[in-house]
Amino acid sequence: MILNDEGRMSNGDITKDDETGMQSKAYFLNCLDDFLVLRGEKGLLAVCAPDVPEEEKEKITRAMAGRGFDYTTHYRSQCGDIFAGAIVSDKTTFEAKAIELRDELSKGIQTKYGVATVHITDNDTREKAQEVLSKLEAHAYTAIGRQPTQQPAP
Amino acid sequence: MMTEMQPEEGPRELSMVERIRNYAPLRAFRVLKRMKKSLEAMIGEIPNAVGLDTKKSLAASLQSYTDMLDSYDDSAYLGRNEDWEAKLGVHGQDLLMLADSVQRTAIAQEGAVNRYVEKFKLKIDELNAKASELKEAKERYLSAARENQELLEEMMTDKVSGARSRRYFFKRLTEDLLPFSEKHNTPLSVIAIDLNRFKKANDTYGHQAGDAVLKQFTQLAHDIFPRPNIVARPGGDEFMIAAPQYNEQEAYEKTEILREKVDNHQFTYSEIVTEDDKKYEVTYGIHITFAAGVRQHEKGISVDDLCKGADRAFYAAHMEKNKTVKYSDFIRQDRGSERETTVRPVKNIISRRQVE
């Protein structure tokens, strides 16, 4: 039996998230591990939206898809729904992209959400994808005034 | 002679009636005061949540009775047997009535409290059930996450060699590496590798030896092509490497480094053999070489064309031994092909030691 990250029956593709068609968390992390060691500058962005209704989830998915991320994922963590994306980009362009995304979300999303970003220049991090993503998740969560609890290890 | 004892002169013994008259007021007073304390305690125990108003009114009534009690100087009654019986009797009666009222209220409140307690208990049971449900859900989630991770690993990895699987290789190439290269205009090369005389090694030393060779080759390939490069084994003795950020020349040079490394590497396989009731660990040395072809991605070409290009280059390298041929792609001719004969039909033992 194939289950998705939340223990529900999956569409059978372990690399994809059922709800949004984005990458599953585990597969995203695998790609992100490769992505982080690529030469050049890159940016990572995470949107955390606890208790977000389905229609708003779709809006976030569309907003993320429209930003041209090289890799995107959606999964549910203890902090709520997490949407994350990674892209090759210089800092200025990436920050402009993040602001653009925030603006779009602020117009279409009623639920409280938090956005966190990190920009990585060539070789300035030796962190694993899981660590980077966990930190982003925590920052996005605290951005809406909540305290993330510790994540269970998969 | 018996002497009759005379009673000594002392204080006159009080008659029962006198004793009662003298001490009863004090005792009654103390009884009333004790009753007051116990009533205070009883009222205090009534939870605010279930009867604050009743509690306040009972406390007020008690206070008014006890104020009256306090106004009597008990010592004033000692020896004065005026109307203490009547007064105390009245107060006592009132206090008893109050006590009764407090008790009835307490019983009623206790019922309410009990009902609340029951409700709390139900709530706690409900919460416990929810907690255990959540715990189970968490277990299911963790177990699903573990299973998914295992499934993903299984999908991604070739168990025999430890390289990536064919499915993973083409998925990454199609969905990720090729679009990435086109979008960011970064180089991407594909290398097709075929191990020479692997079948012979397999036939001579057995499949386990063949598996050991595949594992060791994968390790060498990972040393030269670490992440983000993808080393995959589509099947048999074929390997494919996807090298993002390497152009054709860089990929060729890296492949050449790998070729030299493999050429100079002693692949080994150990097994336990029994001779004359003695066990020996015998290690065999196996020599393997490979031929490879490299193809760089160009805008607009498909994954299929890219891999076919690398395959064609490999095939030319394989067919035209001892030549470095410039084909439509860079082609690596296996310079060590003459050493293929070192995979001898006679087993090449490089160490033998007794283990038992």
Boltz contact constraints between the chains, C-beta under 6 A:
constraints:
  - contact:
      token1: [A, 3]
      token2: [B, 144]
      max_distance: 6.0
  - contact:
      token1: [A, 5]
      token2: [B, 145]
      max_distance: 6.0
  - contact:
      token1: [A, 7]
      token2: [B, 140]
      max_distance: 6.0
  - contact:
      token1: [A, 7]
      token2: [B, 141]
      max_distance: 6.0
  - contact:
      token1: [A, 7]
      token2: [B, 144]
      max_distance: 6.0
  - contact:
      token1: [A, 14]
      token2: [B, 148]
      max_distance: 6.0
  - contact:
      token1: [A, 14]
      token2: [B, 151]
      max_distance: 6.0
  - contact:
      token1: [A, 14]
      token2: [B, 152]
      max_distance: 6.0
  - contact:
      token1: [A, 26]
      token2: [B, 148]
      max_distance: 6.0
  - contact:
      token1: [A, 26]
      token2: [B, 149]
      max_distance: 6.0
  - contact:
      token1: [A, 26]
      token2: [B, 152]
      max_distance: 6.0
  - contact:
      token1: [A, 34]
      token2: [B, 227]
      max_distance: 6.0
  - contact:
      token1: [A, 34]
      token2: [B, 228]
      max_distance: 6.0
  - contact:
      token1: [A, 37]
      token2: [B, 227]
      max_distance: 6.0
  - contact:
      token1: [A, 37]
      token2: [B, 228]
      max_distance: 6.0
  - contact:
      token1: [A, 38]
      token2: [B, 228]
      max_distance: 6.0
  - contact:
      token1: [A, 39]
      token2: [B, 245]
      max_distance: 6.0
  - contact:
      token1: [A, 70]
      token2: [B, 180]
      max_distance: 6.0
  - contact:
      token1: [A, 88]
      token2: [B, 184]
      max_distance: 6.0
  - contact:
      token1: [A, 152]
      token2: [B, 142]
      max_distance: 6.0
  - contact:
      token1: [A, 154]
      token2: [B, 145]
      max_distance: 6.0
